[in-house]
Amino acid sequence: MDSILVKGNGELRGQIPIAGAKNACLALMPATLLSDEPLTLTNAPRLSDIRTMTQLLQSLGAEVASLQGGQVLALSSHALTDHRADYDIVRKMRASILVLGPMLARDGHAVVSLPGGCAIGARPVDLHLKALEAMGAELDLRDGYIHAKAPAGGLKGARVVFPLVSVGATENALMAATLAKGTTVLENAAREPEIVDLARCLRRMGARIEGEGSSTITIEGVDRLGGATHPVVTDRIELGTYMLAPAICGGEVELLGGRIELVGAFCEKLDAAGISVEETERGLRVARRNGRVKAVDVMTEPFPGFPTDLQAQMMALLCTAEGTSVLEERIFENRFMHAPELTRMGARIEVHGGTATVTGVEKLRGAPVMATDLRASVSLILAGLAAEGETIVSRVYHLDRGYERVEEKLSACGAQIRRIPG
Ligand code: UD1
């Protein structure tokens, strides 16, 4: 297993290109299952999660070609040869559940493994299932699998009121509804930019959708969808992560392709901490104003609130802030596994349930640490960039799920970081 070695090396200066969004791409890829015509995704990120989704779609009979070094994905689902998403793939990546809605909508049946537990909390899929049931699907849970059947004549439009905001359940229901008979209204739908991106792509394929980006999405079912070419939206989590690099180390970095509207609530917190963010012709420029970062309180919420996927990285910043910050995690229980690792680097963090209290220290110290999940792993790299001495982050396969060429992107700005093959 590879590790990453980071040495604190002062200020960072330069440019970092931001890739297409992993989470958007993982929802766009299964949209191929809705049509027998080709779907081409451009600006795709090159990540192991994308390769896992590729394998899953191929196991169902879809063709997926990775072109231009992986930045273009050419997908085609002329006829599906299998309708079963196996446990071996689903357990690697929860987003696999997103093949359920499209398969059911197109062919009237699907068998998908239940994703099972996950390091950042229980993460059930009940909301996905309730939405599909409201559209008439019959579901049977046995042997660890969801066996789903559409009624004769296919899924029916329905009013679905989500009791809590779920990105994945909104995506599954949205895709299923494009081919259902009649009108579907999704209420308390997720408003994330990845949902907006999916709706735009589906519309390019011929779907009739209104209201994406608001909490009510209306879908008028159509008989069939066609092909399309669609660019994947910029990754707001990768963007926010690299915005934190000059914030934590000092210096000034331009994030190419970055846009404020993707990271509004996050920018407000950066501003309060003393970090300046300005728009440029090509993206966003981030710089630390004079002196130490100030403590700020953060609460994670569904979009447009502060994203849970930036909580670990923000904690790394606040570990060196002046004063005490309170971070409240409201989306996932048990998402503070980075806290004990940051503590090994000299951070002062107390966790009680979903709340972490961080008292800033002047300097973190390098240490051997372990990545426990995707966002936790990059928070340890950020902390290592600001620490005195060497930090070795082990188990970086988590990192490779969501960040492409992290060493290259950071070293181009002057960071001392390299991979140690293991
Ligand atoms: C997506 C993102 C993930 C991000 C999360 C929240 C992808 C591939 N992943 O995950 O990076 O952290 O949104 O922004 O896009 N819930 C239920 N029942 C369900 C579904 C969800 O109770 O059926 C709960 C979850 O346990 C969690 C909350 O709802 O507490 C939000 O989860 P959800 O928005 O569904 O997250 P994902 O779509 O899995």
Residues whose N, C-alpha, C, O or C-beta is under 5 A from the ligand:
A	BS01	UD1	N23 L26 A95 R123 P124 V125 D126 L127 H128 V165 S166 V167 G168 A169 T308 D309 I331 F332
